[in-house]
Amino acid sequence: MAVRVGITGMGLLTPTGTSPQACFEALARGVTGFRFDEDLGVPLGPVQFNGEEGQIRGYARRLDRTALMAIAAGKSALAGRNGADTRGLGVIVGTSRGAAISFEKYHLDYLSRHQSSPSMSPVTTGVTLSSAVAAANGCWGPVFSLSAACMGGMTAIGTAFGLIHAGQAPGFIAGGSEACLTGFTVGSLDRLHLLSHNRHRYPLQAGEPGRDGTVLSEGAVLFVLEATDALPGPNIAPLAEIVAFAQASETETLTGISENADALQRCLARVLCRRPWPDLVIGHFAGTPNGDQAEVNAYRKLLPPEIPITALKWSTGHMLAASPSFSVAMAVECMRQGLIPGLPYATAHNIIPGVRPAPPVVKKIRTVLVTALGFGGGAAALLLRSAKENGSLEEDL
């Protein structure tokens, strides 16, 4: 009998809130979490977080903000377990930029003093992001970090899904964390003409003909994933089930995707093979002119036109590796509440198929397909199923 993997906990730190309910309400009400940075000339999406929730031991004061945010999100994801054992859990956190703030700080210190700090290496080593979460929660299972650009959070979830199926651990804390709102990072992305300079209430206007780029933000979104046949306590129940995951890459570019998002098409074909069509698609839609169009082209080739498609980054901005994790969390909320968030800025000329302006659309949602794209031409797709449904998707065929 195949192992079934459920999401049993969610922890969020985003520009629009620190709970799934608050973030979903922001989507429903058309709220964003942006401020315009006059020095850098772009809107940004910061998180209101002072780091105290991420403290675990004395050395945690030296951890990068990305790690501290991951610790706080991990603790939130594990809340309400009533003392259930966490020792068998592993930890996988995806990130794009890693300890960006600390890297820049330590490098500046080295240039001025010609001497490295003893804490530089442990703080900026990639695995520290996950090992700090493990240490904070007493997890003894497999622990590693990964980088898959803006797909990092989804790749972490998909990897945990596969390892649970393989019997490597009964569960994982998995997702994405990102904190890189520095002048160096913002400037480098702006040189690629990826960032919006719009002072509009909704500067990230995915799908609109006049869209001028994305809004860089920070965030951490982690989940507890567990085999549903061996949950560690009677009060622990799945919020949703992960049904399938796929990832693919293109080979022609380091920064973009092909005209029809060929890698995304391969992911969609694998995830949806011999399964019913999803009730909703939550797309990547970063607000870049070429990226949005390529993504739409892929959906038009693989999906029936009646399937509703929506976008979320207009509210939180692009949290890089944490963004697809956020989409997964909001997919769970869409299924739980039976609502599809609209796009409050949308016009009749928006290219996203079937997109609607606010307010949210009421609809029974049984399954949600979540997609992600990233630098290197990568793509990923994750299919989720409501925990309210009986049986499995395969049994329904």
CORPEKA-V166162 format. One record per pair of residues at least 4 apart in sequence whose C-alpha atoms are under 8 Angstrom apart, sorted by the first residue. I is the first residue (numbers start at 1). J is the second residue. D is the distance in whole Angstrom. If there is no record, write none. Layout:
I,J,D  I,J,D
//
This chain:
2,165,8  3,164,8  3,165,6  3,227,6  3,228,8  3,229,8  4,165,8  4,227,6  4,228,6  4,229,7  4,241,7  4,242,8  4,243,8  5,161,7  5,164,7  5,165,8  5,225,7  5,226,6  5,227,5  5,228,6  5,241,6  5,242,6  5,243,8  6,225,6  6,226,6  6,227,6  6,228,6  6,238,5  6,239,7  6,240,6  6,241,4  6,242,6  7,223,7  7,224,6  7,225,5  7,226,7  7,238,5  7,239,5  7,240,5  7,241,6  7,242,7  8,223,7  8,224,5  8,225,6  8,226,7  8,236,7  8,237,6  8,238,5  8,239,6  8,240,8  9,77,5  9,78,6  9,79,8  9,223,5  9,224,5  9,225,7  9,238,8  9,239,7  10,20,8  10,73,8  10,74,8  10,76,7  10,77,4  10,78,8  10,221,7  10,222,6  10,223,5  10,224,7  10,329,7  11,18,8  11,19,7  11,20,8  11,72,8  11,73,4  11,74,6  11,75,7  11,76,5  11,77,4  11,78,8  11,220,8  11,221,6  11,222,5  11,223,6  12,17,8  12,18,5  12,19,6  12,20,7  12,73,5  12,76,7  12,77,8  12,219,8  12,220,6  12,221,4  12,222,7  12,326,8  13,17,6  13,18,5  13,19,7  13,47,7  13,69,7  13,72,8  13,73,6  13,219,5  13,220,5  13,221,6  14,18,6  14,23,8  14,46,8  14,47,6  14,218,7  14,219,5  14,220,7  14,221,8  14,316,7  15,32,8  15,33,5  15,34,7  15,45,6  15,46,6  15,47,5  15,48,7  15,217,7  15,218,7  15,219,7  15,316,6  16,22,7  16,23,6  16,26,7  16,31,8  16,32,6  16,33,5  16,47,8  16,315,7  16,316,6  17,22,5  17,23,5  18,22,7  18,23,7  19,23,6  20,24,6  20,329,7  20,330,7  20,333,7  21,25,6  21,333,8  22,26,6  23,27,6  23,330,8  24,28,6  24,330,7  24,333,7  25,29,6  26,30,6  26,31,5  26,32,7  26,315,7  27,31,6  27,32,8  27,312,7  27,315,6  27,341,6  27,342,8  28,341,6  28,342,7  28,358,7  28,359,7  28,360,6  29,358,8  29,359,8  30,315,7  30,343,8  30,344,6  30,358,7  31,315,6  32,202,7  32,314,7  32,315,4  32,316,6  33,45,6  33,46,7  33,315,6  33,316,6  33,317,8  34,43,6  34,44,5  34,45,5  34,46,7  34,316,7  34,317,8  35,43,5  35,44,6  35,45,6  35,46,8  36,41,7  36,42,6  36,43,4  36,44,6  36,199,7  37,41,6  37,42,6  37,43,6  37,44,7  38,42,7  40,183,7  40,186,8  40,187,8  41,197,7  42,195,7  42,196,6  42,197,5  42,198,7  42,215,8  43,196,7  43,197,7  43,198,7  43,199,7  43,203,7  43,215,6  43,216,8  44,181,8  44,215,6  44,216,5  44,217,6  44,317,8  45,215,7  45,216,6  45,217,4  45,218,6  45,316,7  45,317,6  46,181,8  46,217,6  46,218,6  46,219,8  47,217,8  47,218,6  47,219,7  49,69,8  51,55,7  51,65,7  51,68,6  51,69,7  53,68,8  53,71,8  53,72,5  54,60,8  54,67,8  54,68,5  54,69,6  54,70,8  54,71,5  54,72,5  55,60,5  55,61,7  55,68,7  55,71,8  56,60,6  56,135,8  56,136,6  57,61,8  59,63,7  60,68,8  62,119,8  62,123,7  63,67,6  63,68,7  63,123,6  64,68,6  64,99,6  64,100,8  64,101,7  64,102,6  64,123,7  64,124,8  65,69,6  65,99,7  65,101,7  65,179,6  66,70,6  66,98,7  66,99,6  66,129,7  66,177,6  66,178,5  66,179,5  66,220,8  67,71,6  67,99,8  67,128,7  67,129,5  67,130,8  67,132,7  67,133,8  67,177,8  68,72,6  69,73,6  69,177,7  69,219,7  69,220,6  70,74,6  70,93,8  70,129,7  70,130,8  70,133,7  70,176,8  70,177,6  70,220,6  70,221,7  70,222,7  71,75,6  71,132,7  71,133,5  71,136,7  72,76,6  73,77,6  73,220,6  73,221,6  73,222,6  74,78,6  74,133,7  74,173,7  74,222,6  74,223,7  75,79,6  75,136,8  75,137,7  77,222,7  77,223,6  77,224,6  78,224,7  81,233,8  81,235,7  81,236,7  84,232,6  84,233,6  85,232,7  86,137,7  86,138,7  86,139,6  87,138,6  87,139,4  87,140,5  87,141,7  88,139,6  88,140,6  88,141,5  88,169,7  88,170,7  88,171,7  89,139,5  89,140,6  89,141,5  89,142,8  89,169,6  89,170,6  89,171,5  89,172,5  89,173,7  90,134,7  90,139,6  90,140,7  90,141,4  90,142,5  90,143,5  90,169,7  90,171,6  90,172,4  90,173,6  91,130,6  91,131,7  91,133,7  91,134,6  91,139,8  91,141,7  91,142,6  91,143,5  91,144,7  91,172,5  91,173,5  91,174,6  92,130,6  92,143,6  92,144,5  92,145,5  92,146,7  92,156,6  92,157,8  92,160,7  92,172,7  92,173,6  92,174,5  92,175,7  93,129,7  93,130,6  93,144,7  93,145,5  93,146,6  93,152,8  93,153,7  93,156,6  93,173,8  93,174,5  93,175,5  93,176,5  93,177,7  93,222,8  94,145,6  94,146,5  94,147,6  94,148,7  94,152,4  94,153,5  94,154,8  94,155,7  94,156,6  94,174,8  94,175,6  94,176,5  94,177,6  94,321,6  94,322,8  95,145,8  95,146,7  95,147,5  95,148,7  95,149,7  95,150,8  95,152,5  95,153,7  95,176,6  95,177,6  95,178,6  95,320,8  95,321,5  95,322,7  96,147,6  96,148,6  96,149,4  96,150,6  96,152,7  96,178,7  96,320,6  96,321,6  97,149,8  97,178,7  97,179,8  97,180,7  98,124,8  98,126,7  98,129,8  98,178,7  98,179,8  99,103,6  99,123,8  99,124,5  99,126,8  99,179,8  99,180,8  100,104,6  100,179,7  100,180,6  100,182,8  101,105,6  101,179,7  101,180,6  101,182,7  102,106,6  102,120,8  102,123,7  102,124,7  103,107,6  103,120,8  103,124,6  104,108,6  105,109,6  106,110,6  106,116,7  106,117,7  106,120,6  107,111,6  108,112,6  109,113,6  109,114,8  109,115,8  109,116,7  110,114,5  110,115,5  110,116,5  110,117,8  111,115,8  116,120,7  119,123,6  120,124,6  121,125,6  122,128,7  123,128,6  124,128,7  125,129,8  126,145,6  126,146,8  127,131,6  127,143,8  127,144,5  127,145,5  127,146,8  128,132,6  128,145,8  129,133,7  129,145,7  130,134,6  130,143,6  130,144,6  130,145,6  131,135,6  131,143,6  131,144,7  132,136,6  133,137,6  134,138,6  134,139,5  134,140,7  134,143,7  135,139,6  141,169,6  141,172,8  142,168,8  142,169,7  146,152,7  146,156,7  147,152,6  148,152,4  148,155,7  148,321,8  148,374,7  148,378,8  149,320,7  149,321,6  149,374,5  149,375,6  149,376,8  150,319,8  150,320,4  150,321,4  150,322,8  150,323,7  150,324,8  150,372,7  150,373,6  150,374,5  150,375,7  151,155,6  151,320,8  151,321,5  151,323,8  151,324,6  151,372,6  151,373,6  151,374,6  151,378,8  151,379,7  151,380,7  152,156,6  152,175,8  152,176,6  152,320,8  152,321,4  152,322,7  152,324,8  153,157,6  153,174,8  153,175,4  153,176,4  153,177,7  153,221,8  153,321,5  153,322,5  153,323,7  153,324,6  153,325,5  154,158,6  154,175,7  154,176,7  154,321,8  154,324,6  154,325,6  154,372,7  154,380,7  154,381,8  154,382,8  155,159,6  155,247,8  155,380,7  156,160,6  156,174,6  156,175,6  156,176,7  157,161,6  157,174,5  157,175,6  158,162,6  158,245,6  158,246,8  158,382,8  159,163,6  160,164,6  160,171,8  160,172,6  160,174,7  160,225,7  161,165,6  161,225,7  161,242,8  162,166,6  163,167,6  163,168,5  163,169,7  164,168,6  164,169,6  164,170,6  164,171,6  164,172,8  164,226,7  164,227,7  165,227,8  170,226,6  170,227,6  170,230,7  171,224,7  171,225,5  171,226,4  171,227,6  172,223,8  172,224,6  172,225,5  172,226,7  173,222,6  173,223,5  173,224,5  173,225,6  174,222,5  174,223,5  174,224,7  174,225,7  175,220,8  175,221,6  175,222,4  175,223,6  175,322,7  175,325,6  176,220,6  176,221,6  176,222,6  176,321,5  176,322,4  176,323,8  176,324,8  176,325,6  177,218,8  177,219,6  177,220,4  177,221,6  177,222,8  177,321,6  177,322,5  178,218,5  178,219,5  178,220,6  178,319,6  178,320,7  178,321,6  178,322,6  179,217,8  179,218,5  179,219,7  180,185,7  180,217,8  180,218,7  181,185,7  181,186,7  181,216,7  181,217,7  181,218,7  182,186,6  183,187,6  184,188,6  185,189,6  186,190,6  186,216,8  187,191,6  188,192,7  189,193,7  189,194,6  189,195,7  190,194,6  190,195,5  193,213,7  194,212,8  194,213,5  194,214,6  194,288,6  195,212,7  195,213,4  195,214,5  195,215,6  195,216,7  195,288,8  196,203,7  196,204,7  196,211,8  196,212,5  196,213,4  196,214,5  196,215,6  197,203,7  197,212,7  197,213,8  198,203,5  198,204,8  198,212,8  199,203,6  202,314,7  202,315,8  202,345,7  203,214,8  203,215,7  203,314,7  204,211,7  204,212,8  204,213,7  204,214,5  204,215,6  204,286,8  204,287,6  204,313,7  204,314,5  204,317,7  205,210,8  205,211,5  205,212,8  205,213,8  205,287,6  205,314,6  205,345,7  205,346,8  206,211,7  206,285,6  206,286,6  206,287,4  206,288,7  206,292,7  206,311,7  206,313,8  206,314,7  207,211,7  207,285,7  207,287,7  207,289,8  207,292,6  207,293,8  207,350,5  207,351,5  207,352,6  208,346,7  208,347,7  208,349,7  208,350,5  208,351,7  209,289,8  209,349,7  209,350,7  209,351,8  211,287,6  211,288,7  211,289,6  212,287,7  212,288,6  212,289,7  213,286,7  213,287,5  213,288,4  213,289,7  214,286,5  214,287,5  214,288,6  214,317,7  214,318,7  215,317,5  215,318,6  216,317,6  216,318,5  216,319,6  216,320,8  217,316,7  217,317,5  217,318,5  217,319,5  217,320,8  218,318,8  218,319,5  218,320,8  218,322,8  219,319,6  219,322,6  219,323,8  220,322,6  221,322,6  221,325,6  221,326,6  221,329,8  222,325,7  226,230,8  226,231,7  227,231,7  228,238,7  231,236,7  231,237,8  232,236,7  238,387,6  239,332,7  239,386,7  239,387,6  240,332,6  240,384,7  240,385,6  240,386,5  240,387,4  240,388,8  241,384,6  241,385,5  241,386,6  241,387,6  242,382,7  242,383,6  242,384,5  242,385,6  243,382,8  243,383,5  243,384,6  243,385,7  243,393,8  244,271,6  244,382,6  244,383,5  244,384,7  245,271,6  245,380,7  245,381,6  245,382,5  245,383,6  246,267,5  246,268,8  246,270,6  246,271,6  246,380,6  246,381,5  246,382,7  247,263,8  247,267,6  247,378,7  247,379,6  247,380,4  247,381,7  248,263,5  248,264,7  248,266,7  248,267,6  248,378,6  248,379,5  248,380,6  249,263,5  249,376,7  249,377,6  249,378,4  249,379,6  250,257,7  250,258,8  250,262,7  250,263,6  250,376,7  250,377,5  250,378,6  251,376,8  251,377,7  252,258,8  252,377,8  253,257,7  253,376,6  253,377,6  254,375,6  254,376,4  254,377,6  255,374,8  255,375,5  255,376,5  255,377,7  256,291,7  256,374,8  256,375,6  256,376,7  256,377,6  257,261,6  257,262,8  257,291,7  257,294,7  257,376,8  257,377,5  257,378,8  258,262,6  258,294,7  258,377,8  259,290,8  259,293,8  259,294,5  259,297,8  260,294,5  260,295,7  260,296,8  260,297,5  260,298,5  261,265,6  261,294,5  261,295,6  261,297,7  261,298,6  262,266,6  262,298,7  263,267,6  263,377,7  263,378,7  263,379,6  264,268,6  264,295,8  264,298,7  264,371,8  264,373,8  264,378,8  264,379,5  264,380,7  264,381,8  265,269,6  265,298,6  265,299,8  265,301,8  265,302,7  266,270,6  267,271,6  267,379,7  267,380,6  267,381,6  268,272,6  268,302,7  268,381,7  269,273,6  269,302,7  271,381,7  271,382,7  271,383,7  272,276,7  272,277,7  274,397,8  275,393,7  275,394,7  275,397,7  276,393,8  276,397,8  277,303,8  278,307,7  278,366,8  278,367,5  278,368,5  278,369,6  279,307,6  279,308,7  279,365,6  279,366,6  279,367,5  279,368,6  280,307,6  280,308,5  280,309,6  280,310,8  280,365,7  280,367,7  280,368,5  280,369,6  281,307,7  281,308,6  281,309,5  281,310,6  281,368,6  281,369,5  281,370,6  281,371,8  282,309,6  282,310,5  282,311,6  282,312,8  282,327,7  282,331,7  282,368,7  282,369,6  282,370,5  282,371,7  283,309,7  283,310,6  283,311,6  283,312,8  283,370,6  283,371,5  283,372,7  284,295,8  284,311,7  284,313,8  284,324,7  284,370,8  284,371,6  284,372,5  284,373,6  285,291,7  285,292,5  285,295,7  285,311,6  285,312,8  285,313,7  286,291,7  286,292,7  286,313,6  286,318,7  287,291,7  287,292,6  288,292,6  289,293,7  290,294,6  291,295,6  292,296,6  293,297,6  293,351,7  294,298,6  295,299,7  296,300,6  296,351,7  296,352,6  296,353,7  297,301,6  298,302,6  299,303,5  300,304,7  300,305,7  300,353,8  303,307,7  305,353,7  305,354,8  306,354,7  307,354,8  308,353,7  308,354,6  308,355,7  309,352,7  309,353,7  309,354,7  309,355,6  310,340,8  310,341,7  310,342,7  310,343,8  310,352,8  310,355,6  311,343,7  312,316,7  312,327,7  313,317,5  313,318,6  313,323,8  314,343,8  318,323,6  319,323,5  321,325,8  322,326,6  323,327,6  324,328,6  324,370,8  324,371,7  324,372,6  325,329,6  326,330,6  327,331,6  327,370,7  328,332,6  328,370,7  329,333,7  330,334,6  331,335,6  331,368,6  331,370,8  331,384,8  332,336,6  332,384,8  332,386,7  333,337,6  333,338,8  334,338,5  334,339,5  334,340,6  334,365,7  335,339,7  335,364,7  335,365,5  335,366,6  335,367,7  335,368,8  335,386,6  336,386,8  338,362,6  338,363,5  338,364,5  338,365,6  339,360,6  339,361,5  339,362,5  339,363,6  339,364,8  339,365,8  340,360,5  340,361,5  340,362,7  340,363,7  341,358,7  341,359,7  341,360,4  341,361,7  342,355,7  342,356,5  342,357,5  342,358,4  342,359,6  342,360,5  342,361,7  343,355,7  343,356,6  343,357,5  343,358,6  344,357,5  344,358,5  344,359,8  345,357,7  346,350,6  346,355,8  346,356,7  346,357,5  347,357,8  350,355,7  365,386,8  366,385,6  366,386,5  366,389,7  367,383,7  367,384,6  367,385,4  367,386,6  368,383,6  368,384,5  368,385,7  369,381,7  369,382,6  369,383,5  369,384,6  370,381,6  370,382,5  370,383,6  370,384,8  371,379,7  371,380,6  371,381,4  371,382,6  372,379,6  372,380,5  372,381,6  373,377,7  373,378,6  373,379,4  373,380,6  374,378,5  374,379,6  385,389,8  391,395,6  391,396,8  392,396,7  393,397,7
//
